Amino acid sequence: MLAYAFREGGFYVLDPSQNNRIVGGVPNGELQGRGYLGFVSSDGKYLLISVRPPRGIEGTGTVAVIDTSTWKMIRVIDAIDSDPIWISFTADGTHAFVSGARGSLITRISMEGPPQAWTVDGVAGASAIGPYGVHLNWDDTQLWVVSKGETTHNRGISLGLVNPVIMRAPPYRSWTPGSVGEFFTGCLRGDHGTVHPDPDLDEIWVTCNGSFEIVVFDMFNREVAERIPMPNGGSTHSGAFVAYEVDGMGDVFGQVLSDQNGLHGSALQAKREILGLE
């Protein structure tokens, strides 16, 4: 598993198995803007980066598509918003969803065929102001949006819910279709969410860097299930679920099951089985 890091000037790929040696990267000049966050597609073939316009230039942002075998940019796709942030993928790899903080919207990208054929095929309101993280539930019928208040008041305290199927298609005259509702969490300035790797729980754990806690939200019942305060008032940003096993020799092996890039390993396989994809 590789790690991805953004620094002013470009986006870099590190290999933890090689003492975090940089093994690839894309400079901002090639991205045609300011790279922000990167997410790997379900099949591992492509790195999608949310890109803001160059400083001082008005316009919409883009999603840059990078080939993970060569670390070369294939193309950019219009994100319909000047501040694209997060990208989430369906388990079957057919669609990606991008949060747009400036217009509080969600853009859906069809990933059918090669990247050159990918198109924006839907836009919906985020149901919450200043969306940051976007996360699909276990059967890909709900898209949960973390309201951070990014680019606005920066005091978000809710989750937005969007129907990822009925989003409005171009020409984007209204963001309303696709929006389902907003749910109060009290998670102040939440940004990242992590879906719990147990499908029976159907939870998303949201990090709250303003109220210094993790809010566990039940996506099925649509309510806060638990609040976990951080020791000494620590500010939380992101997280991951890791499963550990000990072999007969006493060696410990870890497997990342869920993080900001979605489900992984056996958890992703379980989701694909639930959806009849395996």
C-alpha positions in Angstrom: 0.0 0.0 0.0 1.3 3.4 -1.0 1.0 6.7 0.8 0.1 10.0 -0.9 1.2 13.4 0.3 0.5 17.0 -0.9 3.0 19.7 -0.5 3.0 23.2 -2.0 4.1 22.7 -5.5 2.9 19.2 -6.2 1.6 15.8 -5.2 3.9 13.0 -4.1 3.7 9.2 -3.8 5.6 7.5 -1.0 6.2 3.8 -0.5 6.2 2.8 3.2 7.9 -0.5 2.4 10.9 1.5 1.1 11.3 3.7 4.1 8.8 6.2 2.6 10.9 6.8 -0.4 9.2 9.0 -3.1 8.3 6.7 -6.0 6.2 9.0 -8.0 4.5 12.4 -8.1 2.8 15.1 -10.2 3.9 18.8 -10.0 1.2 21.5 -9.9 2.3 22.7 -13.3 1.3 19.5 -14.8 -1.9 19.4 -12.8 -2.8 22.9 -14.3 -3.7 24.1 -10.8 -3.2 23.5 -7.1 -3.5 19.8 -6.2 -5.4 19.2 -2.9 -6.4 15.7 -2.0 -5.8 12.4 -3.8 -7.8 9.2 -3.9 -7.2 5.8 -5.7 -9.9 4.2 -7.8 -11.5 0.9 -6.7 -9.3 -1.1 -9.2 -6.1 0.7 -8.1 -5.3 1.8 -11.7 -5.9 5.5 -11.3 -5.2 8.3 -8.8 -7.7 11.1 -8.9 -6.6 14.4 -7.5 -8.9 17.3 -6.6 -7.4 20.4 -8.1 -8.1 24.1 -7.4 -7.4 26.8 -10.0 -4.0 28.5 -9.8 -3.8 31.3 -7.3 -5.3 34.6 -8.6 -7.3 32.9 -11.4 -11.1 32.6 -11.3 -12.7 29.5 -12.6 -13.8 26.0 -11.8 -11.6 23.3 -10.3 -10.9 19.9 -11.9 -10.2 16.3 -11.1 -6.9 15.2 -12.5 -6.7 11.5 -13.5 -3.2 9.9 -13.0 -2.1 6.5 -14.2 -0.6 4.7 -11.1 1.7 2.6 -13.3 3.5 5.6 -14.8 2.4 8.5 -12.5 1.6 10.4 -15.6 -1.5 12.6 -15.9 -4.0 11.3 -18.5 -6.5 14.1 -18.4 -8.5 16.6 -16.3 -12.2 16.6 -15.8 -14.3 19.7 -14.9 -15.4 19.5 -11.2 -18.1 22.1 -11.7 -16.9 23.9 -8.5 -13.9 26.1 -7.8 -13.1 24.2 -4.6 -13.3 20.5 -5.2 -12.1 18.5 -2.2 -13.0 14.8 -1.6 -13.6 11.9 -4.0 -15.4 8.7 -3.3 -15.9 5.6 -5.5 -18.7 3.1 -5.9 -17.6 -0.5 -5.2 -18.1 -1.5 -8.8 -15.8 1.3 -10.0 -18.4 2.8 -12.3 -18.8 6.2 -10.6 -16.8 8.8 -8.6 -18.4 11.5 -6.4 -16.6 14.8 -5.8 -17.5 17.4 -3.1 -17.5 21.0 -4.1 -17.1 23.4 -1.1 -17.7 26.7 -2.8 -21.1 25.8 -4.3 -22.0 23.2 -1.7 -22.6 20.6 -4.4 -21.7 17.0 -5.3 -20.5 16.2 -8.8 -20.8 12.6 -10.2 -18.3 11.3 -12.7 -19.1 8.3 -14.9 -16.0 6.1 -15.1 -17.3 3.8 -17.8 -14.6 2.8 -20.3 -11.1 4.3 -20.5 -10.4 7.7 -18.7 -10.6 9.5 -22.0 -14.3 8.6 -22.1 -15.2 9.6 -18.5 -17.8 12.3 -18.2 -19.7 14.3 -15.6 -23.2 12.8 -15.6 -24.8 14.3 -12.6 -24.7 17.2 -10.1 -26.7 17.5 -6.8 -26.9 19.8 -3.8 -24.8 18.5 -0.9 -27.7 19.0 1.6 -25.1 20.7 3.8 -23.0 23.9 3.7 -19.3 23.7 2.8 -19.0 19.9 2.2 -15.7 18.1 2.8 -15.7 14.3 3.1 -18.2 12.3 1.0 -18.8 8.6 1.9 -21.0 5.9 0.4 -22.8 3.5 2.7 -22.6 -0.3 2.4 -24.9 -0.8 -0.5 -24.0 2.4 -2.4 -27.5 3.8 -2.0 -26.6 6.7 0.3 -23.9 9.3 0.0 -23.1 11.0 3.3 -21.6 14.4 3.2 -19.6 15.9 6.1 -20.6 19.6 6.5 -17.4 21.4 7.6 -18.4 24.8 6.3 -15.4 24.9 4.1 -14.9 28.2 2.3 -17.8 29.6 4.3 -18.4 29.8 8.1 -16.1 26.8 8.9 -18.5 25.9 11.8 -20.3 22.9 10.3 -22.2 20.7 12.7 -24.1 18.3 10.5 -24.1 15.5 7.8 -25.9 15.9 4.5 -27.5 13.0 2.7 -27.6 12.7 -1.1 -29.2 10.0 -3.2 -26.3 9.0 -5.5 -28.6 7.5 -8.1 -31.1 10.3 -9.0 -28.7 13.2 -9.3 -29.6 15.8 -11.9 -27.8 15.3 -15.2 -26.3 18.3 -17.2 -26.9 21.2 -17.9 -26.8 21.7 -14.1 -29.6 24.3 -13.8 -30.5 23.2 -10.3 -28.7 21.4 -7.5 -31.8 20.3 -5.7 -32.6 16.9 -7.2 -30.6 14.2 -5.4 -30.6 16.0 -2.1 -32.3 14.1 0.7 -31.7 16.0 3.9 -29.4 17.3 6.6 -28.8 15.6 10.0 -27.6 17.4 13.1 -24.5 15.7 14.7 -23.0 18.5 16.9 -19.7 17.4 15.4 -18.1 20.9 15.1 -16.0 21.4 12.0 -16.1 17.8 11.0 -14.1 17.0 7.9 -13.1 13.4 7.5 -15.3 10.3 7.8 -14.4 6.7 7.9 -17.0 3.9 7.3 -16.8 1.1 9.9 -15.6 -2.1 8.2 -18.4 -4.2 9.9 -21.5 -4.0 7.6 -23.7 -5.0 10.5 -22.9 -1.8 12.2 -23.5 0.5 9.2 -21.6 3.4 10.9 -19.5 6.3 9.8 -17.0 7.7 12.2 -16.6 11.5 11.7 -13.6 13.4 13.1 -14.5 16.7 14.7 -11.6 19.1 15.0 -13.6 21.9 16.6 -15.4 19.9 19.3 -12.4 17.6 19.8 -14.2 14.3 19.5 -15.2 11.5 17.1 -18.9 11.2 16.4 -20.2 7.8 15.5 -23.2 8.1 13.2 -25.6 5.3 12.5 -26.3 5.5 8.7 -29.3 3.1 8.9 -31.2 4.9 11.7 -29.8 8.3 10.7 -28.8 9.3 14.2 -25.7 9.8 16.4 -24.9 6.5 18.0 -22.0 7.6 20.2 -19.6 10.4 21.0 -15.9 9.6 21.7 -14.1 12.6 23.3 -10.4 12.9 22.6 -7.9 12.8 25.5 -6.7 16.2 26.6 -8.9 17.9 24.0 -6.9 16.6 21.0 -8.0 17.8 17.6 -9.0 14.9 15.3 -8.3 14.6 11.6 -9.1 11.4 9.8 -8.4 7.8 10.9 -8.4 4.2 9.8 -9.6 0.8 10.9 -6.9 -1.8 11.0 -7.3 -5.6 11.8 -4.3 -7.4 13.3 -3.5 -11.1 13.2 -0.8 -13.1 14.9 0.6 -16.1 13.1 2.0 -19.3 14.6 5.5 -17.8 14.9 4.2 -14.9 17.0 4.6 -12.4 14.1 1.9 -9.7 13.9 0.3 -8.7 10.6 -2.0 -5.7 10.1 -4.5 -5.1 7.3 -6.1 -1.7 6.7 -9.9 -2.3 6.3 -11.1 1.3 6.0 -9.7 4.8 5.8 -10.3 8.1 4.0 -10.0 6.3 0.6 -12.9 3.9 1.5 -13.0 0.2 2.3 -10.0 -2.0 1.6 -9.0 -5.7 1.7 -11.5 -8.1 3.1 -14.0 -5.3 4.0 -14.1 -4.2 0.3 -14.5 -7.8 -0.7 -17.4 -8.2 1.7 -19.1 -5.1 0.2 -18.7 -6.4 -3.3 -20.3 -9.7 -2.2 -23.2 -7.8 -0.7 -23.7 -6.0 -4.0 -23.4 -9.2 -6.0 -20.2 -8.1 -7.6 -18.1 -11.2 -6.6 
